[in-house]
Amino acid sequence: MAAVPDLISAPIAATLRPRAHAPDATLEPAWVRILLTAVALGFLTLFLFVPLAAVFAEALKKGWDVYLAAIVEEDALAAVRLTLLTAAIAVPLNLVFGVAAAWTIAKFEFRGKNLLLTLIDLPFSVSPVISGLIYVLLFGAQGWFGPWLREHDIKILFAVPGIVLATMFVTFPFVARELIPLMQSQGSEEEEAALVLGASGWKTFWHVTLPNIKWGLVYGVILCNARAMGEFGAVSVVSGHIRGETNTVPLQVEILYNEYNFTAAFAVASLLALLALATLALKSVIEWRLRDETHDSDRSRQPQ
């Protein structure tokens, strides 16, 4: 009879017995790690740091006075104002669309869900130049709505509305694509609990959903804003390149460079480089906050 407990306790003892440390699959010789690190740093230096340093070096080549004069030049300031105006219109609209699309996809099951996801990803797979040509086909003088627009004296192409529409098209996936996986991973238990307790849908969104997605939302808005200010292809097709009126900052850089005004071109380009650096810094801060919140959330869910 004593053998029965031994037979029962043997598997348990086997599970409690300390196991030998399994070999680490990522453990590589020191020379391999050094080589990979050197290749990565060399790639970053060659394709990121050197061009970035070259932009500022060329911009400041003739001194601060020339640099500042190129930035405050009338056409450059008009380009900056148009770029900021375009982003100020496109980013909030994409914010609303992104939240609505993410909420719909993450919280509901419906026919056409995969189609909606495909359409959201469409700007990632279509060249920006092609998206600009689509608006020319729709709103150009010989386009589908061109005669009607001309008859009612409504100007879309070669004006601010066309630039905003083209920018919205190439930037609308960013907010939605940041929020969809975040909201799917969080599930809908908290929203359902709030609704059971009597909260309205609007209160549930403001007090439950929004606090849970706030950093992912900010992250998506930052990426959307950076792309909106730096967009070239689609805006180039619909803008008409009217100096002082329909040139954004990237288009202004192209015009100055084509005119061999290299110092002014690099000076204006440095504004976009500074925007990229600020975006990278904000992106790093938000990723750090997201990691901290995810870590704290995982710890709070662990059984005590």
URLIN-V494811 format. One record per residue. RES is the residue in one letter. SS is DSSP state (H for helix, E for strand, - for the rest). OMEGA is omega in whole degrees, 0 to 359 (NA if undefined). D_LAST is the distance of its C-alpha to the last C-alpha in Angstrom with 1 decimal. Layout:
res=RES ss=SS omega=OMEGA d_last=D_LAST
res=RES ss=SS omega=OMEGA d_last=D_LAST
//
This chain:
res=M ss=- omega=183 d_last=38.7
res=A ss=H omega=182 d_last=36.8
res=A ss=H omega=183 d_last=36.7
res=V ss=H omega=177 d_last=34.4
res=P ss=H omega=179 d_last=31.3
res=D ss=H omega=179 d_last=32.2
res=L ss=H omega=180 d_last=32.4
res=I ss=H omega=185 d_last=29.0
res=S ss=H omega=182 d_last=27.3
res=A ss=H omega=178 d_last=29.0
res=P ss=H omega=180 d_last=26.9
res=I ss=H omega=179 d_last=23.6
res=A ss=H omega=179 d_last=25.0
res=A ss=H omega=179 d_last=26.0
res=T ss=H omega=181 d_last=22.5
res=L ss=H omega=182 d_last=21.2
res=R ss=- omega=181 d_last=24.3
res=P ss=- omega=181 d_last=23.8
res=R ss=- omega=176 d_last=25.5
res=A ss=- omega=182 d_last=28.1
res=H ss=- omega=180 d_last=27.1
res=A ss=- omega=179 d_last=28.3
res=P ss=- omega=180 d_last=30.9
res=D ss=- omega=183 d_last=29.8
res=A ss=- omega=182 d_last=31.6
res=T ss=- omega=181 d_last=31.9
res=L ss=- omega=181 d_last=33.3
res=E ss=- omega=176 d_last=36.9
res=P ss=- omega=183 d_last=39.8
res=A ss=H omega=183 d_last=40.1
res=W ss=H omega=178 d_last=43.3
res=V ss=H omega=179 d_last=41.7
res=R ss=H omega=180 d_last=39.0
res=I ss=H omega=180 d_last=41.7
res=L ss=H omega=180 d_last=43.9
res=L ss=H omega=179 d_last=41.4
res=T ss=H omega=180 d_last=40.4
res=A ss=H omega=178 d_last=44.1
res=V ss=H omega=180 d_last=44.8
res=A ss=H omega=180 d_last=42.1
res=L ss=H omega=178 d_last=43.3
res=G ss=H omega=178 d_last=46.9
res=F ss=H omega=179 d_last=46.2
res=L ss=H omega=181 d_last=44.5
res=T ss=H omega=185 d_last=47.3
res=L ss=H omega=188 d_last=50.1
res=F ss=H omega=180 d_last=48.9
res=L ss=H omega=187 d_last=46.9
res=F ss=H omega=181 d_last=47.7
res=V ss=H omega=177 d_last=51.4
res=P ss=H omega=179 d_last=52.2
res=L ss=H omega=178 d_last=50.2
res=A ss=H omega=180 d_last=52.1
res=A ss=H omega=179 d_last=55.3
res=V ss=H omega=182 d_last=54.8
res=F ss=H omega=179 d_last=54.5
res=A ss=H omega=179 d_last=57.3
res=E ss=H omega=180 d_last=59.7
res=A ss=H omega=183 d_last=58.8
res=L ss=- omega=186 d_last=59.5
res=K ss=- omega=182 d_last=62.4
res=K ss=- omega=175 d_last=65.1
res=G ss=- omega=183 d_last=63.3
res=W ss=H omega=183 d_last=61.2
res=D ss=H omega=179 d_last=64.1
res=V ss=H omega=180 d_last=64.6
res=Y ss=H omega=181 d_last=60.9
res=L ss=H omega=178 d_last=60.5
res=A ss=H omega=179 d_last=63.7
res=A ss=H omega=182 d_last=62.5
res=I ss=H omega=183 d_last=59.3
res=V ss=- omega=176 d_last=61.1
res=E ss=- omega=190 d_last=63.9
res=E ss=H omega=181 d_last=64.4
res=D ss=H omega=178 d_last=63.6
res=A ss=H omega=178 d_last=60.4
res=L ss=H omega=176 d_last=59.3
res=A ss=H omega=178 d_last=60.1
res=A ss=H omega=178 d_last=58.0
res=V ss=H omega=180 d_last=55.0
res=R ss=H omega=180 d_last=55.4
res=L ss=H omega=179 d_last=55.6
res=T ss=H omega=179 d_last=52.5
res=L ss=H omega=178 d_last=50.5
res=L ss=H omega=179 d_last=51.9
res=T ss=H omega=179 d_last=51.1
res=A ss=H omega=181 d_last=47.5
res=A ss=H omega=178 d_last=47.2
res=I ss=H omega=187 d_last=48.3
res=A ss=H omega=185 d_last=46.7
res=V ss=H omega=177 d_last=43.2
res=P ss=H omega=178 d_last=42.4
res=L ss=H omega=177 d_last=43.9
res=N ss=H omega=175 d_last=41.8
res=L ss=H omega=179 d_last=38.7
res=V ss=H omega=179 d_last=39.5
res=F ss=H omega=182 d_last=40.2
res=G ss=H omega=179 d_last=37.2
res=V ss=H omega=181 d_last=34.8
res=A ss=H omega=181 d_last=36.7
res=A ss=H omega=180 d_last=36.9
res=A ss=H omega=178 d_last=33.2
res=W ss=H omega=182 d_last=32.2
res=T ss=H omega=184 d_last=34.7
res=I ss=H omega=185 d_last=33.8
res=A ss=H omega=189 d_last=30.0
res=K ss=H omega=186 d_last=29.8
res=F ss=- omega=171 d_last=32.8
res=E ss=- omega=183 d_last=34.6
res=F ss=- omega=177 d_last=38.4
res=R ss=- omega=181 d_last=41.5
res=G ss=- omega=181 d_last=42.4
res=K ss=H omega=179 d_last=38.9
res=N ss=H omega=177 d_last=39.7
res=L ss=H omega=178 d_last=43.0
res=L ss=H omega=177 d_last=41.4
res=L ss=H omega=179 d_last=39.1
res=T ss=H omega=180 d_last=42.3
res=L ss=H omega=178 d_last=44.2
res=I ss=H omega=181 d_last=41.5
res=D ss=- omega=185 d_last=41.8
res=L ss=H omega=180 d_last=45.6
res=P ss=H omega=177 d_last=46.3
res=F ss=H omega=185 d_last=44.4
res=S ss=H omega=180 d_last=47.0
res=V ss=- omega=178 d_last=50.1
res=S ss=- omega=177 d_last=52.1
res=P ss=H omega=178 d_last=52.2
res=V ss=H omega=178 d_last=56.0
res=I ss=H omega=178 d_last=56.0
res=S ss=H omega=176 d_last=53.9
res=G ss=H omega=178 d_last=56.5
res=L ss=H omega=177 d_last=59.3
res=I ss=H omega=179 d_last=57.8
res=Y ss=H omega=174 d_last=58.2
res=V ss=H omega=178 d_last=61.7
res=L ss=H omega=183 d_last=62.4
res=L ss=H omega=192 d_last=61.1
res=F ss=H omega=179 d_last=62.5
res=G ss=- omega=182 d_last=65.3
res=A ss=- omega=178 d_last=68.9
res=Q ss=- omega=182 d_last=69.4
res=G ss=- omega=184 d_last=65.9
res=W ss=- omega=182 d_last=64.9
res=F ss=- omega=183 d_last=64.6
res=G ss=H omega=180 d_last=66.9
res=P ss=H omega=180 d_last=70.1
res=W ss=H omega=179 d_last=68.3
res=L ss=H omega=179 d_last=66.5
res=R ss=H omega=179 d_last=69.9
res=E ss=H omega=181 d_last=71.6
res=H ss=- omega=177 d_last=69.1
res=D ss=- omega=177 d_last=69.0
res=I ss=- omega=184 d_last=65.3
res=K ss=- omega=178 d_last=64.3
res=I ss=- omega=179 d_last=61.2
res=L ss=- omega=181 d_last=62.1
res=F ss=- omega=179 d_last=63.1
res=A ss=- omega=183 d_last=61.4
res=V ss=H omega=181 d_last=58.0
res=P ss=H omega=179 d_last=56.9
res=G ss=H omega=178 d_last=57.4
res=I ss=H omega=180 d_last=55.4
res=V ss=H omega=180 d_last=52.5
res=L ss=H omega=179 d_last=52.5
res=A ss=H omega=179 d_last=52.6
res=T ss=H omega=178 d_last=49.8
res=M ss=H omega=182 d_last=47.6
res=F ss=H omega=185 d_last=48.2
res=V ss=H omega=184 d_last=47.1
res=T ss=H omega=187 d_last=44.0
res=F ss=- omega=178 d_last=42.6
res=P ss=H omega=195 d_last=40.1
res=F ss=H omega=181 d_last=38.1
res=V ss=H omega=182 d_last=36.0
res=A ss=H omega=184 d_last=35.5
res=R ss=H omega=174 d_last=34.6
res=E ss=H omega=186 d_last=31.9
res=L ss=H omega=186 d_last=30.3
res=I ss=H omega=180 d_last=30.6
res=P ss=H omega=179 d_last=28.1
res=L ss=H omega=181 d_last=25.7
res=M ss=H omega=177 d_last=26.0
res=Q ss=H omega=180 d_last=25.9
res=S ss=H omega=180 d_last=22.5
res=Q ss=H omega=181 d_last=21.0
res=G ss=- omega=183 d_last=22.3
res=S ss=- omega=183 d_last=23.6
res=E ss=H omega=182 d_last=20.8
res=E ss=H omega=177 d_last=20.7
res=E ss=H omega=179 d_last=24.5
res=E ss=H omega=177 d_last=24.8
res=A ss=H omega=179 d_last=22.6
res=A ss=H omega=179 d_last=24.8
res=L ss=H omega=178 d_last=27.9
res=V ss=H omega=180 d_last=26.8
res=L ss=- omega=174 d_last=26.4
res=G ss=- omega=180 d_last=29.9
res=A ss=- omega=177 d_last=29.8
res=S ss=- omega=179 d_last=32.8
res=G ss=H omega=180 d_last=32.6
res=W ss=H omega=178 d_last=33.8
res=K ss=H omega=178 d_last=31.2
res=T ss=H omega=180 d_last=28.4
res=F ss=H omega=185 d_last=29.8
res=W ss=H omega=187 d_last=30.1
res=H ss=H omega=181 d_last=26.9
res=V ss=H omega=186 d_last=24.4
res=T ss=H omega=185 d_last=26.0
res=L ss=H omega=177 d_last=27.8
res=P ss=H omega=181 d_last=25.1
res=N ss=H omega=185 d_last=23.0
res=I ss=H omega=191 d_last=26.1
res=K ss=H omega=183 d_last=27.8
res=W ss=H omega=174 d_last=27.6
res=G ss=H omega=178 d_last=28.6
res=L ss=H omega=178 d_last=31.4
res=V ss=H omega=179 d_last=32.6
res=Y ss=H omega=179 d_last=32.5
res=G ss=H omega=179 d_last=34.7
res=V ss=H omega=180 d_last=37.0
res=I ss=H omega=178 d_last=37.6
res=L ss=H omega=179 d_last=38.6
res=C ss=H omega=181 d_last=40.7
res=N ss=H omega=179 d_last=42.5
res=A ss=H omega=179 d_last=43.2
res=R ss=H omega=180 d_last=44.7
res=A ss=H omega=181 d_last=46.7
res=M ss=H omega=182 d_last=48.3
res=G ss=H omega=183 d_last=49.0
res=E ss=- omega=182 d_last=50.3
res=F ss=- omega=191 d_last=53.8
res=G ss=H omega=183 d_last=54.9
res=A ss=H omega=181 d_last=54.5
res=V ss=H omega=180 d_last=55.6
res=S ss=H omega=182 d_last=58.6
res=V ss=H omega=188 d_last=59.9
res=V ss=H omega=188 d_last=59.8
res=S ss=H omega=185 d_last=60.6
res=G ss=- omega=178 d_last=64.3
res=H ss=- omega=177 d_last=63.9
res=I ss=- omega=186 d_last=65.7
res=R ss=- omega=180 d_last=65.5
res=G ss=- omega=182 d_last=64.2
res=E ss=- omega=185 d_last=63.2
res=T ss=- omega=177 d_last=61.1
res=N ss=- omega=170 d_last=60.0
res=T ss=- omega=183 d_last=56.3
res=V ss=H omega=178 d_last=55.4
res=P ss=H omega=179 d_last=55.2
res=L ss=H omega=177 d_last=58.6
res=Q ss=H omega=177 d_last=60.0
res=V ss=H omega=180 d_last=59.1
res=E ss=H omega=182 d_last=60.8
res=I ss=H omega=180 d_last=64.0
res=L ss=H omega=180 d_last=64.2
res=Y ss=H omega=179 d_last=63.7
res=N ss=H omega=177 d_last=66.4
res=E ss=- omega=180 d_last=68.7
res=Y ss=- omega=175 d_last=68.2
res=N ss=- omega=191 d_last=66.8
res=F ss=H omega=182 d_last=64.1
res=T ss=H omega=179 d_last=63.1
res=A ss=H omega=179 d_last=62.5
res=A ss=H omega=180 d_last=60.7
res=F ss=H omega=177 d_last=58.3
res=A ss=H omega=178 d_last=57.9
res=V ss=H omega=178 d_last=56.8
res=A ss=H omega=179 d_last=54.6
res=S ss=H omega=176 d_last=52.9
res=L ss=H omega=177 d_last=51.5
res=L ss=H omega=177 d_last=49.7
res=A ss=H omega=177 d_last=48.5
res=L ss=H omega=176 d_last=47.1
res=L ss=H omega=179 d_last=45.4
res=A ss=H omega=179 d_last=43.9
res=L ss=H omega=178 d_last=42.6
res=A ss=H omega=178 d_last=41.1
res=T ss=H omega=179 d_last=39.5
res=L ss=H omega=179 d_last=38.0
res=A ss=H omega=178 d_last=36.7
res=L ss=H omega=178 d_last=35.1
res=K ss=H omega=180 d_last=33.7
res=S ss=H omega=179 d_last=32.0
res=V ss=H omega=182 d_last=30.5
res=I ss=H omega=176 d_last=29.1
res=E ss=H omega=177 d_last=27.7
res=W ss=H omega=178 d_last=26.0
res=R ss=H omega=178 d_last=24.5
res=L ss=H omega=178 d_last=23.5
res=R ss=H omega=180 d_last=21.7
res=D ss=H omega=181 d_last=19.8
res=E ss=H omega=178 d_last=18.9
res=T ss=H omega=179 d_last=17.9
res=H ss=H omega=179 d_last=15.7
res=D ss=H omega=179 d_last=14.0
res=S ss=H omega=179 d_last=13.7
res=D ss=H omega=180 d_last=12.2
res=R ss=H omega=180 d_last=9.5
res=S ss=H omega=180 d_last=8.8
res=R ss=H omega=180 d_last=8.8
res=Q ss=- omega=179 d_last=6.3
res=P ss=- omega=180 d_last=3.8
res=Q ss=- omega=NA d_last=0.0
//
